[in-house]
């Protein structure tokens, strides 16, 4: 899926590699170095589409390694693997042949759901499953509006997208039930899609009051529940807020002029 974030010189320094079966960091992986076995999630530190795939893997308890790349300084191996020039990619080893490389975050999430053991992240009922897939796409549409909200330096464009987001979340409010998650007690792929969206607003709230969730109490409760989920918290590094703020500053974002 689309990702245009770039937060400067990041990962020539190595990044911890998560062994999810153990729940702890077990190694370090430099940019561009590929592990010899297991799933590899090719990532960027801010990408919300990467986060949804990481959350799905974490929820399933599937061990994987992550390779961070700088999209402004892409390693030579990246272009041949990524038809769209975007992250995430999921590199899947095959014992009887060359590895497979999956692109597009929802495709990756569906593959994780279909092949991974552990908790199911989609409803068993085909109609409900299709409905959930539609709301995953709706989440991607929200991210498109968020792109302008966070990058524009124009006050009118900011306000247009802010109002669009108010309208989108009003639609989400209408479909939510008792919670705490999208489908009630069960955490699913729709939750994995929306958690990175809400993470943006965790940073935005420290800058200005966007008012996007003022009239959506169910969405606000959902946001709180997702922020407390361990998989959601572990999908990014601790420096995510600082990276996002730096990204806003480099784009001369109008949002920063609204800071109290």
Residue pairs with C-beta under 8 A, 6 or more apart in sequence:
1 49
1 86
1 88
1 104
1 105
1 106
1 140
1 143
2 49
2 86
2 143
2 144
2 147
3 44
3 46
3 47
3 48
3 49
3 50
3 71
3 86
3 87
4 71
4 147
4 151
5 44
5 45
5 46
5 47
5 71
5 247
6 44
6 70
6 71
6 72
6 247
7 45
7 46
7 243
7 244
7 246
7 247
8 246
8 250
9 70
9 73
10 45
10 68
10 70
10 243
11 30
11 31
11 45
11 68
11 69
11 70
12 30
12 31
13 30
14 28
14 29
14 30
14 31
15 28
15 29
15 66
15 68
15 237
16 25
16 26
16 27
16 28
16 29
17 25
17 26
17 27
17 28
17 29
17 35
17 65
17 66
18 24
18 25
18 26
18 63
18 64
18 65
18 66
18 234
19 25
19 26
19 27
19 63
20 57
20 58
20 61
20 62
20 63
20 64
21 61
21 63
29 35
29 65
29 66
29 67
31 67
31 68
31 69
31 70
31 75
32 67
32 69
32 75
32 77
33 67
34 40
34 67
34 77
34 91
35 65
37 93
38 63
38 64
38 65
38 93
39 57
39 62
39 63
39 64
39 65
39 90
39 91
39 92
39 93
40 64
40 65
40 66
40 67
40 90
40 91
41 50
41 53
41 54
41 57
41 64
41 65
41 66
41 67
41 88
41 89
41 90
41 91
42 66
42 67
42 69
42 78
42 81
42 82
42 87
42 88
42 89
42 90
42 91
43 50
43 54
43 66
43 67
43 68
43 69
43 87
43 88
44 50
44 68
44 69
44 70
44 71
44 87
45 68
45 236
45 237
45 239
45 240
45 243
46 240
46 243
46 244
46 247
47 87
47 88
48 143
48 196
48 197
48 199
48 200
49 86
49 87
49 88
49 105
49 143
49 196
50 87
50 88
50 105
50 235
51 192
51 195
51 196
51 199
51 235
51 236
52 105
52 106
52 109
52 189
52 192
52 193
52 195
52 196
53 88
53 90
53 105
53 108
53 109
53 112
54 66
54 231
54 234
54 235
55 191
55 192
55 195
55 196
55 231
55 232
55 235
56 108
56 109
56 112
56 113
56 121
56 189
56 192
57 64
57 112
57 116
58 230
58 231
58 234
58 235
59 118
59 119
59 121
59 187
59 192
59 231
60 112
60 113
60 116
60 117
60 118
60 119
60 121
61 116
61 117
61 118
62 112
62 116
62 118
69 75
69 78
69 87
71 87
78 85
79 85
81 89
81 91
81 101
82 89
82 101
82 103
83 103
84 103
84 104
86 103
88 103
88 105
88 108
89 101
89 102
89 103
90 101
90 102
90 103
90 108
90 111
90 112
91 99
91 100
91 101
92 99
92 100
92 101
92 102
92 111
93 99
94 100
102 108
102 111
106 133
106 136
106 137
106 140
106 193
109 121
109 136
109 189
109 192
110 189
112 121
113 120
113 121
113 122
113 189
119 187
120 186
121 187
121 188
121 189
121 192
122 129
122 132
122 188
122 189
123 129
123 132
123 183
123 188
128 183
132 182
132 183
132 188
132 189
132 190
135 172
135 175
135 182
135 190
135 193
136 189
136 190
136 193
138 168
138 171
138 172
139 190
139 193
139 194
139 197
140 193
141 168
142 165
142 168
142 169
142 197
143 197
145 161
145 164
145 165
145 168
146 161
146 165
146 197
146 200
148 157
148 158
148 160
148 161
149 158
149 161
149 162
149 165
149 210
149 255
150 200
150 204
150 247
150 248
150 251
150 253
150 255
151 248
151 251
151 253
152 158
152 161
152 251
152 253
152 254
153 251
153 252
153 253
153 254
154 254
155 254
155 257
157 254
158 254
158 255
162 210
162 211
162 212
165 210
165 212
166 211
166 212
166 214
166 215
169 212
169 213
169 216
169 219
170 215
170 216
172 216
172 219
173 215
173 216
173 217
173 218
173 219
176 182
176 218
176 219
176 222
177 183
177 184
178 184
179 218
179 221
179 222
179 225
180 221
180 222
180 225
181 187
181 188
181 191
181 222
181 225
181 226
182 188
182 190
182 191
182 194
182 222
183 190
187 229
191 226
191 229
192 231
194 222
194 226
195 226
195 227
195 229
195 232
195 235
196 235
198 223
198 226
198 227
199 227
199 232
199 236
199 240
200 244
201 210
201 212
201 213
201 223
202 227
202 241
203 240
203 241
203 244
203 245
204 210
204 255
206 241
207 245
207 248
207 255
207 256
207 258
207 259
208 255
208 258
208 259
208 260
210 255
213 219
213 220
213 223
226 232
227 233
248 255
248 256
249 256
